[in-house]
Amino acid sequence: MPAGLHIVRKLRNGKPAIWYVYAWRGGPCIHRQEGGQRPAVTATLTDKAAEARRELRTADDGTLATLIAAFKAPTTPEWNRLAPSTRATWTTWLDRIREEFGDTPLRIVADRRFRGDVLDWRDRWINQPRSADMAIQTFSRLLSFGVDRARITTNVLTGIDQLYEFDRSDVIWEPRHFDMLRPHASVEVMEGVELAAATGLRRGDLVRLPWTAIGEHAIIWRTSKSRGRNLVTIPLLPETRKLLDRIRTRHAAAMARQRPNRRKPLPETVLSNSRWQPWQPGGFGSRFNDAKRDSGLDLHLHDVRGTFATRCMIAGLTDQEIADILGWSVKEVAAIRVKYVDQARVVVAIGERIARASV
């Protein structure tokens, strides 16, 4: 579009459409036209857009609060293409940024000394390193947006090291951990945990997995990651088939016990809550955390992905194949193999030799 103009048509029932011309995508409206053809890009509109940019660069009243509002505007593609869960998390941190720095003029935000102020603010969560890192990640993305839109000259938060460095890639759930959780978890939550261990899916994808994705030999599905652009292919292990059959059987039996006039169609998702509705990620996470707390387990749900990795190893998959499925590095997979699978095989072999020697 010449001069960076952004033209939008708004349709109205029984009325002529309205054309809006913005100085740029996410910028101010410089022209409004009711009905007619798409507005032509004239010298007048180009001059208005240029003036709007000059005013933006010279304005002294621009603040971080106005930058946040622009970032979250309905017409901002950078915001709209984020997953709903990401937008929810970032909204929390953007609100905190606005409360602390909302009145800060944008001309100050580009000053290198502002970096120190932000780091002092981040250090409020020094005992929660993952939260502290999320604070900087959100703030830095906001400033990058400001640089892209020519509202500030530089992002002074680039290059800040993360505080959270603990690597849990070689932490897995072992059979005893499932046994610890089972008395404290509902059958619906336990099915979810077992399905995670049988597929390696993250929580958000786990609760959305549809039965239509279950093929003869693999699960093939476009996940919620990257707004459906990620195609995952997960081999069906023997234990995965048994689990899916068990879930189907339980669902069918539960429905058969209902009076015919009370029976409802089962959800399209593999997992469902006690009301036979698909889980929401937050709802499943909350029920899982309740059961985990009561059981005394010191593990996370995503640690179950390591369990899936060990099952793939035992089934004969290579480290590269497992890394491709889980989105991990080969090094991370190899660490699990050495720690759990190879070590276990050595112990079993020793036991077999002892048994033969005692005969």
N, C-alpha and C positions, 0 to 999 in steps of 0.2 A: 504494500500500500504506500503510495507516495507520501513523503513527509511523515511517515509513521502514523497516519490517521487511522482511527478505528471506528468503523461504521456499523451500527447495530440497528436492526429493524424489530420493532415490537408490534406483534399482531394483536388486534382487538376484535372481539366478536361483534359483527354488525357495524363496525366503524372502520374508517381508513387506518392503515398502519401508521405508526410514528417512526420516523428515522432520527436516530441520535448520532451525532458525529463527535467523537472524543479526540482530544489532542494526541493521545496515544492510548494504547490499551491500559486501562486502569487510571488514565488521566482525567482531567476535567472535561465536561461537555462544552463544546464551543459552537454547536449549531443544533437546532431542533426543527424538524420538518414534518408536517402532518400530510400523509398521502403522497401521491406522485411516485416518480421513479427514484431509484437510488441517487442520493445527492452526488453531484459531480465534484471532483477535487479541483477547486478553483484556487486562484491566487489568494483570494480573500481568506479561505479556510486555511491555506498553508501559512499565511501571515499570522492568523490567530493562533495556530499551533505553535509557531515559533515564539510568539509573545508569551504563551503559557509556559514554555520551557525557560524563557529568560526570567520570568517571574519566579519560577521554581528555584532556579539557581541563585537568585539574589534575595529571596525572602528570608527574613530573620526570624519569622514566627513559626517556622517549621520545627516540630518537636518529634521526639520518639513516639509520642502518642499518635500523632498524625501519620507517621510511617507505619505503625502497627495497623491502624485503620485501613491504610491503603493496601497493606499486605493481605489483610483478611477480607478485602472487598469482593463481592460476588463475581466481579469481572476479572479478577486476578487469576491467571492460569496457574501460576506457581502454587497458589493455595488450593485451587480446585482439583488439581491432579494428585494431591495427597490422599492417602487412604483415610477413611473416616476415623479409624482408631488413632492415626498419627495426628490428624487435626485436633482431636479431643485432647491429646497429650500436650501438643504445642499451645493450644488455647490456654491451658492452665499456666504454662510458663510465660506466655505473652502477657497474661493478666498480671503476673508477678513483676514482670519487667516494667509494665506500664505503671504499676503502683510505686515502684522504686525510682524509675527514671523517666516517667512519662513527660514531665515538664522540661526535660533537657533539650536545649536547642540542637538542631542537627549540625550546626557549624562546630559544636563542641564534640559531638559524637565522633567526628573524623580526627580529632586530636589524639595523638598517641597516648597522652596521659590519661585519657578516658579508659584505656585498657586496665589500668591499675584499679580504678573505681569498680569496674565490673568484676575483676578478680576478687576484690574484697567482698563484694556482694555474694559471689559464688561460694566463698569460704564459709558462709553460714551453713552450708550443707557438707562441710568437710568430713563429717562422720557418716555421710550418706553419699559416697563417691559416685554412684550411678546417677543420683539426682543432680549432683553438682555438674556432672558431665552433660546431662540433658539441659541444664540451665544454659551452659555455654553453647551447646549445639544449636538450641533454638535462637539464642541471641545472635550468634554468628550468621545463621541463615537469614535472619531479619536484616542484618546489616548488608549482607550480600545482595539482597533484594534492593536495598537502598542504593547500592553502587550501580546495579544494573539499570535502575530507573533514573540515574543521574541526580539523586537527591543528596547523596554524600559522595565524597571523593575516594574514600578507602575504607576497607573493613579492618579495623584495628584488632579484631579478635581472631584473625587467622593464625594458625600455628601454635595454639594453646594445647599442651599435652593433656591427655585424659588422665583422670585420677583412678578410675576403676580398671585394674589390670588383671584381676584374678581370672585365670583360665580354667573353666569348668569342662573343657572339651573331653577330658578323660574321666569325668565323673558319670557313673551310670547307676541305674536301679538294678539291684540284684534280687533274686527270688525272695530273700528274706524281707526286703523292703516292701514288696507287694503284699506279703503276708502280714506285715505290721499295719499297713493302711486298710486292708480289707474289712476288719471289724468296725471301722469308724466311718466308712464310706458307703453311700447308697449304691445300689446295683447300677444305677445310671452313671454315677461318677466313676465307679470302678471299670465299667465298660469303656469309658473315655480314656482312662489311664492305660488300660490294656491295649486299646486301639492305637494310642500314641506309641507304645512300645512295639507294636506290630507294623507300623507304617512310617514312623519318624516324622509325622506331620506336626507342625507348630499348632498351638492352641487355636488360633483364629481359623486355620484351614481345617483342623480336626473336627470342630463342631459344625462346619459347613459341608463336609464331605458327603456328596450325594450317592445314593445307591447306583445311579446310572454310570458313575465313574468306575464301578467295579467290573473289570473285564474277566475273561477266562484265565488269563495268566498274569495280569498286572492291573494296577490302578492307574488310569490315565485321566488327567484332570487339569484344567486351568485354575490355579489357586487364586486366592485374594491378593497374594503378594504382587506388587507392581500392577495393581488394578487389572488382574486377569491376564496379564501378558506372559506369566510364567506357566509353562506346561510341565507338569511333573509326571514321571513314569516310575511307579514303585512296584517292584516284583511282589507277587503274592506268595509269601512264605507259607509252609504248611500250617504253622500256628496262626497265621493271619486268616486262612480259610476256616479253621476251626472256630476262631473267635466270631467271624462274620456269621457262620452257621448258627452259633449259639445265640447271637443277638437276634437273628431272624426267628429262631424257634421261640425265644422268650416273648418277642413281640406278638407272634401269632397266637401263642397260648394266652397271653393277657387279653388280647382282643376277643378270643373265643369265650372267655369267661364273662364278657360284657353281654347284657341283654341286646338282642338284635337292633332295637331302636336306639340304643345308646352307643353303638359302635361308630367310631370315627375313622376316616382314612388315616393310615400311619403317615408320618412326615416323610418327605423325600430324602431326608438326611439319615445317615446310618445311626447317628446318636440322637437321643431325644431325652427330655427331662421327664419327671414323674407325671406331668400332665400331657405327655405325648406331643410336646411341642419341640421344635428345634432349639437347642441351647443357644443363648447369646454368649459370646466369649467371656464377658465379665461375669455372667451368672455362673457359668461352669467353673471359672477361676475361683470365684468366691466359695462355692461349695467344696471344691478341691482343697482350698486353703483351710477351711474349717476342719475337714477330715485329717489333713496333714498335721495341723496343730494338735488335735486330740490324740493322734497316734505317736507324736513325739519325733516324727521324721525330720531330718535336717537335709532334705533334698528338694529340688525344684522340679516342676512338671517338665521343663525342657531338658532335664537330665535324662529323661526317658529316651531321648533320641540316641543317646549312647548305647542303651540297651538294644535298640533296633540295629545299630551298627554291629554289635556282637553277633546278633542273630544272622545278619547278612554274611558275616565272616564264616560262621559255622556252616552256612548254606553253600559256601564256596565262592562268593563274590570277591573280587580283588579290591585292594584299597582304593584304586582309582575309580572303580565302578561305584563303590560306596560313597566316596567323596562327591562324585557327580550327583548322586541321588540326594544327599543331605546338604549340598552346597558348602561342604567343608573343604579344608586342604587335605592333601594326602598325608601330610605329617600328623595332623590331628587324628586321622583314622588309624594310622600306624601306632600311635601312642596307646590307643584303646586295645588294639590287637596284642601288643606286647604286655600290657598290664593285666588284661583279663582273659583273652582267648588263648594265646600261646602258653601263658603261665598255667592256665587250667588244664590244657592238654598235657603239659609236662607232669603235673601232679597226678592226673589220671593214669598216665603211662607208668609212673613210679608205683602207683597202687596196683596196677595189673602185674607188674614184675614181682612185687611182694607176694601177691596172691599165688602166682605160679610157683614161686620158690617155696611156699609153705605147703604145697601139695605133696 
